Amino acid sequence: MPVRQLLAIFWPRVATFFKADFDDIHRRFGPVPPKWWGAIAAYTSGKPIIQVKDVLEPAVALTILMESAIYASKVMKF
């Protein structure tokens, strides 16, 4: 599936997590400031690279991730 379509499908859910408006626990701590969205997304993006290291070289996984992120950044303007 093209990145544009994936982003359209998943961004509303991701934004819900950042805005912390989906359950009482997250409402208690409040929304994530937009200036931290990039750092949180980067940390979260690193997890799959570690998880696939046994079947995919980390450099290849990182390349796929970064190429997707670059395209996504041009599609969505925050």
N, CA, C, O and CB atoms as a CASP TS submission, in Angstrom:
PFRMAT TS
TARGET T0000
AUTHOR 0000-0000-0000
METHOD Language model
MODEL 1
PARENT N/A
ATOM      1  N   MET     1       0.854  -1.171   0.000  1.00  0.00           N
ATOM      2  CA  MET     1       0.000   0.000   0.000  1.00  0.00           C
ATOM      3  C   MET     1       0.902   1.237   0.000  1.00  0.00           C
ATOM      4  O   MET     1       1.874   1.277   0.754  1.00  0.00           O
ATOM      5  CB  MET     1      -0.973  -0.003   1.231  1.00  0.00           C
ATOM      6  N   PRO     2       0.614   2.217  -0.800  1.00  0.00           N
ATOM      7  CA  PRO     2       1.420   3.442  -0.821  1.00  0.00           C
ATOM      8  C   PRO     2       1.396   4.161   0.534  1.00  0.00           C
ATOM      9  O   PRO     2       0.410   4.106   1.269  1.00  0.00           O
ATOM     10  CB  PRO     2       0.916   4.386  -1.920  1.00  0.00           C
ATOM     11  N   VAL     3       2.488   4.822   0.834  1.00  0.00           N
ATOM     12  CA  VAL     3       2.624   5.523   2.111  1.00  0.00           C
ATOM     13  C   VAL     3       1.508   6.540   2.311  1.00  0.00           C
ATOM     14  O   VAL     3       1.007   6.696   3.424  1.00  0.00           O
ATOM     15  CB  VAL     3       3.980   6.218   2.190  1.00  0.00           C
ATOM     16  N   ARG     4       1.119   7.223   1.263  1.00  0.00           N
ATOM     17  CA  ARG     4       0.042   8.218   1.365  1.00  0.00           C
ATOM     18  C   ARG     4      -1.243   7.589   1.917  1.00  0.00           C
ATOM     19  O   ARG     4      -1.912   8.176   2.768  1.00  0.00           O
ATOM     20  CB  ARG     4      -0.234   8.852  -0.015  1.00  0.00           C
ATOM     21  N   GLN     5      -1.578   6.400   1.430  1.00  0.00           N
ATOM     22  CA  GLN     5      -2.777   5.718   1.906  1.00  0.00           C
ATOM     23  C   GLN     5      -2.604   5.231   3.351  1.00  0.00           C
ATOM     24  O   GLN     5      -3.521   5.343   4.164  1.00  0.00           O
ATOM     25  CB  GLN     5      -3.113   4.535   0.986  1.00  0.00           C
ATOM     26  N   LEU     6      -1.426   4.693   3.658  1.00  0.00           N
ATOM     27  CA  LEU     6      -1.175   4.247   5.025  1.00  0.00           C
ATOM     28  C   LEU     6      -1.281   5.404   6.008  1.00  0.00           C
ATOM     29  O   LEU     6      -1.863   5.271   7.085  1.00  0.00           O
ATOM     30  CB  LEU     6       0.203   3.596   5.128  1.00  0.00           C
ATOM     31  N   LEU     7      -0.718   6.525   5.628  1.00  0.00           N
ATOM     32  CA  LEU     7      -0.760   7.696   6.500  1.00  0.00           C
ATOM     33  C   LEU     7      -2.201   8.154   6.713  1.00  0.00           C
ATOM     34  O   LEU     7      -2.581   8.508   7.829  1.00  0.00           O
ATOM     35  CB  LEU     7       0.083   8.840   5.908  1.00  0.00           C
ATOM     36  N   ALA     8      -2.987   8.149   5.668  1.00  0.00           N
ATOM     37  CA  ALA     8      -4.392   8.554   5.791  1.00  0.00           C
ATOM     38  C   ALA     8      -5.166   7.614   6.717  1.00  0.00           C
ATOM     39  O   ALA     8      -6.081   8.039   7.422  1.00  0.00           O
ATOM     40  CB  ALA     8      -5.058   8.588   4.408  1.00  0.00           C
ATOM     41  N   ILE     9      -4.792   6.348   6.706  1.00  0.00           N
ATOM     42  CA  ILE     9      -5.460   5.369   7.559  1.00  0.00           C
ATOM     43  C   ILE     9      -5.006   5.495   9.011  1.00  0.00           C
ATOM     44  O   ILE     9      -5.833   5.475   9.923  1.00  0.00           O
ATOM     45  CB  ILE     9      -5.194   3.953   7.049  1.00  0.00           C
ATOM     46  N   PHE    10      -3.706   5.624   9.231  1.00  0.00           N
ATOM     47  CA  PHE    10      -3.168   5.548  10.583  1.00  0.00           C
ATOM     48  C   PHE    10      -3.032   6.881  11.301  1.00  0.00           C
ATOM     49  O   PHE    10      -3.045   6.907  12.532  1.00  0.00           O
ATOM     50  CB  PHE    10      -1.853   4.901  10.539  1.00  0.00           C
ATOM     51  N   TRP    11      -2.901   7.993  10.577  1.00  0.00           N
ATOM     52  CA  TRP    11      -2.676   9.267  11.253  1.00  0.00           C
ATOM     53  C   TRP    11      -3.782   9.641  12.246  1.00  0.00           C
ATOM     54  O   TRP    11      -3.461  10.117  13.335  1.00  0.00           O
ATOM     55  CB  TRP    11      -2.539  10.354  10.230  1.00  0.00           C
ATOM     56  N   PRO    12      -5.052   9.452  11.929  1.00  0.00           N
ATOM     57  CA  PRO    12      -6.074   9.803  12.922  1.00  0.00           C
ATOM     58  C   PRO    12      -5.892   9.051  14.240  1.00  0.00           C
ATOM     59  O   PRO    12      -6.114   9.618  15.310  1.00  0.00           O
ATOM     60  CB  PRO    12      -7.458   9.518  12.365  1.00  0.00           C
ATOM     61  N   ARG    13      -5.495   7.800  14.173  1.00  0.00           N
ATOM     62  CA  ARG    13      -5.266   7.013  15.395  1.00  0.00           C
ATOM     63  C   ARG    13      -4.032   7.521  16.140  1.00  0.00           C
ATOM     64  O   ARG    13      -4.060   7.650  17.364  1.00  0.00           O
ATOM     65  CB  ARG    13      -5.099   5.512  15.052  1.00  0.00           C
ATOM     66  N   VAL    14      -2.966   7.807  15.424  1.00  0.00           N
ATOM     67  CA  VAL    14      -1.749   8.324  16.043  1.00  0.00           C
ATOM     68  C   VAL    14      -2.034   9.664  16.701  1.00  0.00           C
ATOM     69  O   VAL    14      -1.603   9.906  17.829  1.00  0.00           O
ATOM     70  CB  VAL    14      -0.619   8.463  15.001  1.00  0.00           C
ATOM     71  N   ALA    15      -2.747  10.523  16.019  1.00  0.00           N
ATOM     72  CA  ALA    15      -3.082  11.842  16.584  1.00  0.00           C
ATOM     73  C   ALA    15      -3.900  11.691  17.861  1.00  0.00           C
ATOM     74  O   ALA    15      -3.761  12.493  18.784  1.00  0.00           O
ATOM     75  CB  ALA    15      -3.863  12.693  15.557  1.00  0.00           C
ATOM     76  N   THR    16      -4.745  10.675  17.922  1.00  0.00           N
ATOM     77  CA  THR    16      -5.522  10.415  19.135  1.00  0.00           C
ATOM     78  C   THR    16      -4.601  10.126  20.309  1.00  0.00           C
ATOM     79  O   THR    16      -4.839  10.604  21.418  1.00  0.00           O
ATOM     80  CB  THR    16      -6.488   9.241  18.920  1.00  0.00           C
ATOM     81  N   PHE    17      -3.558   9.352  20.076  1.00  0.00           N
ATOM     82  CA  PHE    17      -2.602   9.066  21.152  1.00  0.00           C
ATOM     83  C   PHE    17      -1.874  10.335  21.592  1.00  0.00           C
ATOM     84  O   PHE    17      -1.713  10.579  22.787  1.00  0.00           O
ATOM     85  CB  PHE    17      -1.584   8.006  20.696  1.00  0.00           C
ATOM     86  N   PHE    18      -1.442  11.129  20.640  1.00  0.00           N
ATOM     87  CA  PHE    18      -0.740  12.366  20.984  1.00  0.00           C
ATOM     88  C   PHE    18      -1.642  13.344  21.736  1.00  0.00           C
ATOM     89  O   PHE    18      -1.198  14.042  22.648  1.00  0.00           O
ATOM     90  CB  PHE    18      -0.200  13.029  19.723  1.00  0.00           C
ATOM     91  N   LYS    19      -2.895  13.383  21.344  1.00  0.00           N
ATOM     92  CA  LYS    19      -3.825  14.323  21.987  1.00  0.00           C
ATOM     93  C   LYS    19      -4.359  13.796  23.313  1.00  0.00           C
ATOM     94  O   LYS    19      -4.978  14.540  24.073  1.00  0.00           O
ATOM     95  CB  LYS    19      -4.990  14.623  21.056  1.00  0.00           C
ATOM     96  N   ALA    20      -4.122  12.514  23.596  1.00  0.00           N
ATOM     97  CA  ALA    20      -4.494  11.879  24.863  1.00  0.00           C
ATOM     98  C   ALA    20      -5.975  12.026  25.177  1.00  0.00           C
ATOM     99  O   ALA    20      -6.341  12.371  26.300  1.00  0.00           O
ATOM    100  CB  ALA    20      -3.679  12.465  25.994  1.00  0.00           C
ATOM    101  N   ASP    21      -6.814  11.772  24.208  1.00  0.00           N
ATOM    102  CA  ASP    21      -8.249  11.914  24.460  1.00  0.00           C
ATOM    103  C   ASP    21      -9.016  10.607  24.262  1.00  0.00           C
ATOM    104  O   ASP    21     -10.187  10.628  23.884  1.00  0.00           O
ATOM    105  CB  ASP    21      -8.824  12.979  23.555  1.00  0.00           C
ATOM    106  N   PHE    22      -8.359   9.468  24.517  1.00  0.00           N
ATOM    107  CA  PHE    22      -9.046   8.213  24.265  1.00  0.00           C
ATOM    108  C   PHE    22      -9.356   7.390  25.516  1.00  0.00           C
ATOM    109  O   PHE    22     -10.150   6.453  25.430  1.00  0.00           O
ATOM    110  CB  PHE    22      -8.233   7.399  23.342  1.00  0.00           C
ATOM    111  N   ASP    23      -8.772   7.694  26.658  1.00  0.00           N
ATOM    112  CA  ASP    23      -9.155   6.996  27.885  1.00  0.00           C
ATOM    113  C   ASP    23      -8.794   7.839  29.110  1.00  0.00           C
ATOM    114  O   ASP    23      -8.091   8.844  29.001  1.00  0.00           O
ATOM    115  CB  ASP    23      -8.468   5.612  27.962  1.00  0.00           C
ATOM    116  N   ASP    24      -9.278   7.419  30.257  1.00  0.00           N
ATOM    117  CA  ASP    24      -9.091   8.204  31.482  1.00  0.00           C
ATOM    118  C   ASP    24      -7.637   8.310  31.913  1.00  0.00           C
ATOM    119  O   ASP    24      -7.214   9.363  32.390  1.00  0.00           O
ATOM    120  CB  ASP    24      -9.891   7.600  32.598  1.00  0.00           C
ATOM    121  N   ILE    25      -6.868   7.248  31.756  1.00  0.00           N
ATOM    122  CA  ILE    25      -5.457   7.298  32.159  1.00  0.00           C
ATOM    123  C   ILE    25      -4.713   8.355  31.359  1.00  0.00           C
ATOM    124  O   ILE    25      -3.958   9.150  31.919  1.00  0.00           O
ATOM    125  CB  ILE    25      -4.785   5.924  31.973  1.00  0.00           C
ATOM    126  N   HIS    26      -4.926   8.362  30.059  1.00  0.00           N
ATOM    127  CA  HIS    26      -4.218   9.331  29.224  1.00  0.00           C
ATOM    128  C   HIS    26      -4.750  10.746  29.419  1.00  0.00           C
ATOM    129  O   HIS    26      -3.995  11.713  29.316  1.00  0.00           O
ATOM    130  CB  HIS    26      -4.327   8.938  27.760  1.00  0.00           C
ATOM    131  N   ARG    27      -6.025  10.870  29.697  1.00  0.00           N
ATOM    132  CA  ARG    27      -6.577  12.204  29.967  1.00  0.00           C
ATOM    133  C   ARG    27      -5.960  12.789  31.239  1.00  0.00           C
ATOM    134  O   ARG    27      -5.791  14.004  31.347  1.00  0.00           O
ATOM    135  CB  ARG    27      -8.119  12.139  30.099  1.00  0.00           C
ATOM    136  N   ARG    28      -5.631  11.937  32.186  1.00  0.00           N
ATOM    137  CA  ARG    28      -5.054  12.392  33.454  1.00  0.00           C
ATOM    138  C   ARG    28      -3.718  13.103  33.246  1.00  0.00           C
ATOM    139  O   ARG    28      -3.423  14.084  33.929  1.00  0.00           O
ATOM    140  CB  ARG    28      -4.868  11.209  34.402  1.00  0.00           C
ATOM    141  N   PHE    29      -2.914  12.613  32.311  1.00  0.00           N
ATOM    142  CA  PHE    29      -1.603  13.206  32.055  1.00  0.00           C
ATOM    143  C   PHE    29      -1.651  14.324  31.015  1.00  0.00           C
ATOM    144  O   PHE    29      -0.689  15.078  30.868  1.00  0.00           O
ATOM    145  CB  PHE    29      -0.639  12.138  31.601  1.00  0.00           C
ATOM    146  N   GLY    30      -2.741  14.428  30.312  1.00  0.00           N
ATOM    147  CA  GLY    30      -2.887  15.489  29.326  1.00  0.00           C
ATOM    148  C   GLY    30      -2.258  15.158  27.990  1.00  0.00           C
ATOM    149  O   GLY    30      -1.587  14.137  27.842  1.00  0.00           O
ATOM    150  N   PRO    31      -2.479  16.024  27.025  1.00  0.00           N
ATOM    151  CA  PRO    31      -1.955  15.781  25.678  1.00  0.00           C
ATOM    152  C   PRO    31      -0.440  15.970  25.619  1.00  0.00           C
ATOM    153  O   PRO    31       0.158  16.668  26.438  1.00  0.00           O
ATOM    154  CB  PRO    31      -2.633  16.712  24.673  1.00  0.00           C
ATOM    155  N   VAL    32       0.142  15.335  24.642  1.00  0.00           N
ATOM    156  CA  VAL    32       1.569  15.498  24.385  1.00  0.00           C
ATOM    157  C   VAL    32       1.755  16.813  23.638  1.00  0.00           C
ATOM    158  O   VAL    32       1.084  17.045  22.632  1.00  0.00           O
ATOM    159  CB  VAL    32       2.152  14.286  23.567  1.00  0.00           C
ATOM    160  N   PRO    33       2.653  17.678  24.108  1.00  0.00           N
ATOM    161  CA  PRO    33       2.882  18.926  23.371  1.00  0.00           C
ATOM    162  C   PRO    33       3.365  18.621  21.947  1.00  0.00           C
ATOM    163  O   PRO    33       4.221  17.755  21.764  1.00  0.00           O
ATOM    164  CB  PRO    33       3.918  19.816  24.114  1.00  0.00           C
ATOM    165  N   PRO    34       2.838  19.306  20.956  1.00  0.00           N
ATOM    166  CA  PRO    34       3.243  19.035  19.572  1.00  0.00           C
ATOM    167  C   PRO    34       4.751  19.070  19.343  1.00  0.00           C
ATOM    168  O   PRO    34       5.255  18.374  18.462  1.00  0.00           O
ATOM    169  CB  PRO    34       2.593  20.025  18.662  1.00  0.00           C
ATOM    170  N   LYS    35       5.479  19.867  20.122  1.00  0.00           N
ATOM    171  CA  LYS    35       6.934  19.914  19.912  1.00  0.00           C
ATOM    172  C   LYS    35       7.601  18.569  20.236  1.00  0.00           C
ATOM    173  O   LYS    35       8.729  18.332  19.804  1.00  0.00           O
ATOM    174  CB  LYS    35       7.557  21.024  20.775  1.00  0.00           C
ATOM    175  N   TRP    36       6.927  17.684  20.987  1.00  0.00           N
ATOM    176  CA  TRP    36       7.481  16.376  21.334  1.00  0.00           C
ATOM    177  C   TRP    36       7.002  15.262  20.416  1.00  0.00           C
ATOM    178  O   TRP    36       7.492  14.137  20.517  1.00  0.00           O
ATOM    179  CB  TRP    36       7.130  16.036  22.753  1.00  0.00           C
ATOM    180  N   TRP    37       6.061  15.541  19.524  1.00  0.00           N
ATOM    181  CA  TRP    37       5.520  14.504  18.648  1.00  0.00           C
ATOM    182  C   TRP    37       6.614  13.828  17.825  1.00  0.00           C
ATOM    183  O   TRP    37       6.617  12.606  17.681  1.00  0.00           O
ATOM    184  CB  TRP    37       4.468  15.098  17.720  1.00  0.00           C
ATOM    185  N   GLY    38       7.530  14.609  17.292  1.00  0.00           N
ATOM    186  CA  GLY    38       8.609  14.042  16.474  1.00  0.00           C
ATOM    187  C   GLY    38       9.495  13.104  17.269  1.00  0.00           C
ATOM    188  O   GLY    38       9.838  12.022  16.793  1.00  0.00           O
ATOM    189  N   ALA    39       9.872  13.507  18.482  1.00  0.00           N
ATOM    190  CA  ALA    39      10.735  12.671  19.320  1.00  0.00           C
ATOM    191  C   ALA    39      10.034  11.372  19.715  1.00  0.00           C
ATOM    192  O   ALA    39      10.644  10.303  19.703  1.00  0.00           O
ATOM    193  CB  ALA    39      11.162  13.439  20.578  1.00  0.00           C
ATOM    194  N   ILE    40       8.773  11.467  20.058  1.00  0.00           N
ATOM    195  CA  ILE    40       8.022  10.277  20.440  1.00  0.00           C
ATOM    196  C   ILE    40       7.848   9.354  19.242  1.00  0.00           C
ATOM    197  O   ILE    40       7.993   8.138  19.364  1.00  0.00           O
ATOM    198  CB  ILE    40       6.654  10.663  21.022  1.00  0.00           C
ATOM    199  N   ALA    41       7.543   9.922  18.106  1.00  0.00           N
ATOM    200  CA  ALA    41       7.392   9.111  16.894  1.00  0.00           C
ATOM    201  C   ALA    41       8.718   8.444  16.531  1.00  0.00           C
ATOM    202  O   ALA    41       8.729   7.289  16.103  1.00  0.00           O
ATOM    203  CB  ALA    41       6.890   9.981  15.716  1.00  0.00           C
ATOM    204  N   ALA    42       9.833   9.153  16.696  1.00  0.00           N
ATOM    205  CA  ALA    42      11.144   8.584  16.391  1.00  0.00           C
ATOM    206  C   ALA    42      11.462   7.419  17.322  1.00  0.00           C
ATOM    207  O   ALA    42      11.937   6.374  16.877  1.00  0.00           O
ATOM    208  CB  ALA    42      12.233   9.658  16.499  1.00  0.00           C
ATOM    209  N   TYR    43      11.201   7.599  18.603  1.00  0.00           N
ATOM    210  CA  TYR    43      11.451   6.525  19.563  1.00  0.00           C
ATOM    211  C   TYR    43      10.603   5.303  19.219  1.00  0.00           C
ATOM    212  O   TYR    43      11.090   4.172  19.222  1.00  0.00           O
ATOM    213  CB  TYR    43      11.152   6.999  21.002  1.00  0.00           C
ATOM    214  N   THR    44       9.339   5.548  18.926  1.00  0.00           N
ATOM    215  CA  THR    44       8.432   4.464  18.594  1.00  0.00           C
ATOM    216  C   THR    44       8.837   3.781  17.290  1.00  0.00           C
ATOM    217  O   THR    44       8.687   2.567  17.150  1.00  0.00           O
ATOM    218  CB  THR    44       7.008   4.986  18.493  1.00  0.00           C
ATOM    219  N   SER    45       9.341   4.544  16.355  1.00  0.00           N
ATOM    220  CA  SER    45       9.755   3.982  15.064  1.00  0.00           C
ATOM    221  C   SER    45      10.968   3.078  15.197  1.00  0.00           C
ATOM    222  O   SER    45      11.148   2.163  14.393  1.00  0.00           O
ATOM    223  CB  SER    45      10.059   5.097  14.079  1.00  0.00           C
ATOM    224  N   GLY    46      11.794   3.319  16.191  1.00  0.00           N
ATOM    225  CA  GLY    46      12.982   2.495  16.382  1.00  0.00           C
ATOM    226  C   GLY    46      12.670   1.079  16.839  1.00  0.00           C
ATOM    227  O   GLY    46      13.444   0.157  16.583  1.00  0.00           O
ATOM    228  N   LYS    47      11.556   0.906  17.504  1.00  0.00           N
ATOM    229  CA  LYS    47      11.188  -0.418  18.018  1.00  0.00           C
ATOM    230  C   LYS    47      11.089  -1.473  16.908  1.00  0.00           C
ATOM    231  O   LYS    47      11.661  -2.552  17.062  1.00  0.00           O
ATOM    232  CB  LYS    47       9.859  -0.333  18.761  1.00  0.00           C
ATOM    233  N   PRO    48      10.388  -1.208  15.798  1.00  0.00           N
ATOM    234  CA  PRO    48      10.311  -2.241  14.753  1.00  0.00           C
ATOM    235  C   PRO    48      11.675  -2.594  14.162  1.00  0.00           C
ATOM    236  O   PRO    48      11.893  -3.736  13.755  1.00  0.00           O
ATOM    237  CB  PRO    48       9.388  -1.781  13.642  1.00  0.00           C
ATOM    238  N   ILE    49      12.581  -1.643  14.110  1.00  0.00           N
ATOM    239  CA  ILE    49      13.916  -1.936  13.577  1.00  0.00           C
ATOM    240  C   ILE    49      14.585  -2.984  14.454  1.00  0.00           C
ATOM    241  O   ILE    49      15.208  -3.919  13.951  1.00  0.00           O
ATOM    242  CB  ILE    49      14.787  -0.646  13.501  1.00  0.00           C
ATOM    243  N   ILE    50      14.456  -2.826  15.749  1.00  0.00           N
ATOM    244  CA  ILE    50      15.032  -3.801  16.680  1.00  0.00           C
ATOM    245  C   ILE    50      14.301  -5.144  16.564  1.00  0.00           C
ATOM    246  O   ILE    50      14.929  -6.201  16.620  1.00  0.00           O
ATOM    247  CB  ILE    50      14.960  -3.272  18.137  1.00  0.00           C
ATOM    248  N   GLN    51      13.001  -5.100  16.406  1.00  0.00           N
ATOM    249  CA  GLN    51      12.216  -6.335  16.338  1.00  0.00           C
ATOM    250  C   GLN    51      12.505  -7.164  15.091  1.00  0.00           C
ATOM    251  O   GLN    51      12.402  -8.390  15.140  1.00  0.00           O
ATOM    252  CB  GLN    51      10.749  -6.005  16.386  1.00  0.00           C
ATOM    253  N   VAL    52      12.862  -6.533  13.983  1.00  0.00           N
ATOM    254  CA  VAL    52      13.089  -7.280  12.738  1.00  0.00           C
ATOM    255  C   VAL    52      14.564  -7.566  12.483  1.00  0.00           C
ATOM    256  O   VAL    52      14.909  -8.078  11.418  1.00  0.00           O
ATOM    257  CB  VAL    52      12.516  -6.513  11.565  1.00  0.00           C
ATOM    258  N   LYS    53      15.438  -7.248  13.427  1.00  0.00           N
ATOM    259  CA  LYS    53      16.877  -7.379  13.192  1.00  0.00           C
ATOM    260  C   LYS    53      17.315  -8.799  12.852  1.00  0.00           C
ATOM    261  O   LYS    53      18.344  -8.983  12.202  1.00  0.00           O
ATOM    262  CB  LYS    53      17.627  -6.910  14.400  1.00  0.00           C
ATOM    263  N   ASP    54      16.558  -9.803  13.276  1.00  0.00           N
ATOM    264  CA  ASP    54      16.926 -11.179  12.973  1.00  0.00           C
ATOM    265  C   ASP    54      16.599 -11.581  11.536  1.00  0.00           C
ATOM    266  O   ASP    54      17.169 -12.544  11.022  1.00  0.00           O
ATOM    267  CB  ASP    54      16.231 -12.109  13.927  1.00  0.00           C
ATOM    268  N   VAL    55      15.696 -10.863  10.884  1.00  0.00           N
ATOM    269  CA  VAL    55      15.308 -11.220   9.515  1.00  0.00           C
ATOM    270  C   VAL    55      15.628 -10.130   8.501  1.00  0.00           C
ATOM    271  O   VAL    55      15.547 -10.362   7.295  1.00  0.00           O
ATOM    272  CB  VAL    55      13.835 -11.529   9.466  1.00  0.00           C
ATOM    273  N   LEU    56      15.988  -8.951   8.977  1.00  0.00           N
ATOM    274  CA  LEU    56      16.278  -7.835   8.078  1.00  0.00           C
ATOM    275  C   LEU    56      17.405  -7.014   8.677  1.00  0.00           C
ATOM    276  O   LEU    56      17.360  -6.650   9.852  1.00  0.00           O
ATOM    277  CB  LEU    56      15.013  -6.953   7.837  1.00  0.00           C
ATOM    278  N   GLU    57      18.399  -6.727   7.884  1.00  0.00           N
ATOM    279  CA  GLU    57      19.518  -5.909   8.353  1.00  0.00           C
ATOM    280  C   GLU    57      18.992  -4.581   8.887  1.00  0.00           C
ATOM    281  O   GLU    57      18.158  -3.949   8.238  1.00  0.00           O
ATOM    282  CB  GLU    57      20.546  -5.670   7.214  1.00  0.00           C
ATOM    283  N   PRO    58      19.463  -4.146  10.058  1.00  0.00           N
ATOM    284  CA  PRO    58      19.002  -2.869  10.606  1.00  0.00           C
ATOM    285  C   PRO    58      19.175  -1.692   9.646  1.00  0.00           C
ATOM    286  O   PRO    58      18.343  -0.784   9.627  1.00  0.00           O
ATOM    287  CB  PRO    58      19.736  -2.578  11.880  1.00  0.00           C
ATOM    288  N   ALA    59      20.235  -1.698   8.857  1.00  0.00           N
ATOM    289  CA  ALA    59      20.444  -0.603   7.897  1.00  0.00           C
ATOM    290  C   ALA    59      19.345  -0.581   6.837  1.00  0.00           C
ATOM    291  O   ALA    59      18.898   0.488   6.422  1.00  0.00           O
ATOM    292  CB  ALA    59      21.822  -0.738   7.220  1.00  0.00           C
ATOM    293  N   VAL    60      18.912  -1.761   6.403  1.00  0.00           N
ATOM    294  CA  VAL    60      17.839  -1.838   5.410  1.00  0.00           C
ATOM    295  C   VAL    60      16.522  -1.391   6.042  1.00  0.00           C
ATOM    296  O   VAL    60      15.762  -0.634   5.439  1.00  0.00           O
ATOM    297  CB  VAL    60      17.711  -3.281   4.844  1.00  0.00           C
ATOM    298  N   ALA    61      16.260  -1.866   7.264  1.00  0.00           N
ATOM    299  CA  ALA    61      15.035  -1.463   7.963  1.00  0.00           C
ATOM    300  C   ALA    61      15.008   0.047   8.177  1.00  0.00           C
ATOM    301  O   ALA    61      13.969   0.683   8.000  1.00  0.00           O
ATOM    302  CB  ALA    61      14.917  -2.193   9.316  1.00  0.00           C
ATOM    303  N   LEU    62      16.148   0.623   8.558  1.00  0.00           N
ATOM    304  CA  LEU    62      16.225   2.070   8.761  1.00  0.00           C
ATOM    305  C   LEU    62      15.993   2.818   7.455  1.00  0.00           C
ATOM    306  O   LEU    62      15.315   3.845   7.436  1.00  0.00           O
ATOM    307  CB  LEU    62      17.584   2.455   9.353  1.00  0.00           C
ATOM    308  N   THR    63      16.552   2.308   6.368  1.00  0.00           N
ATOM    309  CA  THR    63      16.349   2.947   5.063  1.00  0.00           C
ATOM    310  C   THR    63      14.868   2.956   4.696  1.00  0.00           C
ATOM    311  O   THR    63      14.340   3.974   4.250  1.00  0.00           O
ATOM    312  CB  THR    63      17.165   2.221   3.969  1.00  0.00           C
ATOM    313  N   ILE    64      14.210   1.836   4.882  1.00  0.00           N
ATOM    314  CA  ILE    64      12.774   1.764   4.589  1.00  0.00           C
ATOM    315  C   ILE    64      12.003   2.749   5.457  1.00  0.00           C
ATOM    316  O   ILE    64      11.127   3.465   4.972  1.00  0.00           O
ATOM    317  CB  ILE    64      12.243   0.333   4.809  1.00  0.00           C
ATOM    318  N   LEU    65      12.336   2.779   6.738  1.00  0.00           N
ATOM    319  CA  LEU    65      11.667   3.689   7.664  1.00  0.00           C
ATOM    320  C   LEU    65      11.879   5.146   7.263  1.00  0.00           C
ATOM    321  O   LEU    65      10.926   5.923   7.224  1.00  0.00           O
ATOM    322  CB  LEU    65      12.171   3.460   9.087  1.00  0.00           C
ATOM    323  N   MET    66      13.116   5.518   6.966  1.00  0.00           N
ATOM    324  CA  MET    66      13.417   6.917   6.631  1.00  0.00           C
ATOM    325  C   MET    66      12.799   7.330   5.309  1.00  0.00           C
ATOM    326  O   MET    66      12.295   8.446   5.181  1.00  0.00           O
ATOM    327  CB  MET    66      14.919   7.135   6.581  1.00  0.00           C
ATOM    328  N   GLU    67      12.833   6.445   4.325  1.00  0.00           N
ATOM    329  CA  GLU    67      12.205   6.790   3.046  1.00  0.00           C
ATOM    330  C   GLU    67      10.707   6.998   3.228  1.00  0.00           C
ATOM    331  O   GLU    67      10.122   7.888   2.612  1.00  0.00           O
ATOM    332  CB  GLU    67      12.467   5.690   1.996  1.00  0.00           C
ATOM    333  N   SER    68      10.092   6.186   4.063  1.00  0.00           N
ATOM    334  CA  SER    68       8.674   6.362   4.349  1.00  0.00           C
ATOM    335  C   SER    68       8.419   7.667   5.090  1.00  0.00           C
ATOM    336  O   SER    68       7.460   8.379   4.792  1.00  0.00           O
ATOM    337  CB  SER    68       8.148   5.186   5.164  1.00  0.00           C
ATOM    338  N   ALA    69       9.281   7.980   6.058  1.00  0.00           N
ATOM    339  CA  ALA    69       9.119   9.206   6.846  1.00  0.00           C
ATOM    340  C   ALA    69       9.308  10.450   5.989  1.00  0.00           C
ATOM    341  O   ALA    69       8.576  11.427   6.144  1.00  0.00           O
ATOM    342  CB  ALA    69      10.108   9.223   8.010  1.00  0.00           C
ATOM    343  N   ILE    70      10.265  10.421   5.103  1.00  0.00           N
ATOM    344  CA  ILE    70      10.503  11.575   4.230  1.00  0.00           C
ATOM    345  C   ILE    70       9.277  11.828   3.359  1.00  0.00           C
ATOM    346  O   ILE    70       8.823  12.964   3.224  1.00  0.00           O
ATOM    347  CB  ILE    70      11.758  11.350   3.345  1.00  0.00           C
ATOM    348  N   TYR    71       8.747  10.756   2.771  1.00  0.00           N
ATOM    349  CA  TYR    71       7.562  10.904   1.928  1.00  0.00           C
ATOM    350  C   TYR    71       6.387  11.405   2.759  1.00  0.00           C
ATOM    351  O   TYR    71       5.658  12.307   2.345  1.00  0.00           O
ATOM    352  CB  TYR    71       7.207   9.567   1.244  1.00  0.00           C
ATOM    353  N   ALA    72       6.213  10.811   3.931  1.00  0.00           N
ATOM    354  CA  ALA    72       5.091  11.197   4.794  1.00  0.00           C
ATOM    355  C   ALA    72       5.197  12.657   5.215  1.00  0.00           C
ATOM    356  O   ALA    72       4.182  13.344   5.330  1.00  0.00           O
ATOM    357  CB  ALA    72       5.035  10.299   6.034  1.00  0.00           C
ATOM    358  N   SER    73       6.414  13.136   5.446  1.00  0.00           N
ATOM    359  CA  SER    73       6.565  14.525   5.875  1.00  0.00           C
ATOM    360  C   SER    73       6.168  15.506   4.774  1.00  0.00           C
ATOM    361  O   SER    73       5.797  16.645   5.060  1.00  0.00           O
ATOM    362  CB  SER    73       8.001  14.786   6.305  1.00  0.00           C
ATOM    363  N   LYS    74       6.244  15.077   3.548  1.00  0.00           N
ATOM    364  CA  LYS    74       5.852  15.929   2.435  1.00  0.00           C
ATOM    365  C   LYS    74       4.337  15.878   2.203  1.00  0.00           C
ATOM    366  O   LYS    74       3.751  16.808   1.649  1.00  0.00           O
ATOM    367  CB  LYS    74       6.597  15.512   1.166  1.00  0.00           C
ATOM    368  N   VAL    75       3.715  14.769   2.638  1.00  0.00           N
ATOM    369  CA  VAL    75       2.275  14.608   2.470  1.00  0.00           C
ATOM    370  C   VAL    75       1.525  15.392   3.550  1.00  0.00           C
ATOM    371  O   VAL    75       0.548  16.083   3.261  1.00  0.00           O
ATOM    372  CB  VAL    75       1.887  13.114   2.518  1.00  0.00           C
ATOM    373  N   MET    76       1.991  15.277   4.794  1.00  0.00           N
ATOM    374  CA  MET    76       1.311  15.908   5.934  1.00  0.00           C
ATOM    375  C   MET    76       2.138  17.100   6.427  1.00  0.00           C
ATOM    376  O   MET    76       3.324  16.961   6.726  1.00  0.00           O
ATOM    377  CB  MET    76       1.088  14.876   7.092  1.00  0.00           C
ATOM    378  N   LYS    77       1.533  18.211   6.505  1.00  0.00           N
ATOM    379  CA  LYS    77       2.166  19.393   7.099  1.00  0.00           C
ATOM    380  C   LYS    77       1.531  19.589   8.459  1.00  0.00           C
ATOM    381  O   LYS    77       0.319  19.782   8.553  1.00  0.00           O
ATOM    382  CB  LYS    77       2.000  20.679   6.193  1.00  0.00           C
ATOM    383  N   PHE    78       2.328  19.544   9.513  1.00  0.00           N
ATOM    384  CA  PHE    78       1.795  19.631  10.865  1.00  0.00           C
ATOM    385  C   PHE    78       1.677  21.053  11.248  1.00  0.00           C
ATOM    386  O   PHE    78       1.245  21.359  12.359  1.00  0.00           O
ATOM    387  CB  PHE    78       2.657  18.886  11.862  1.00  0.00           C
TER
END
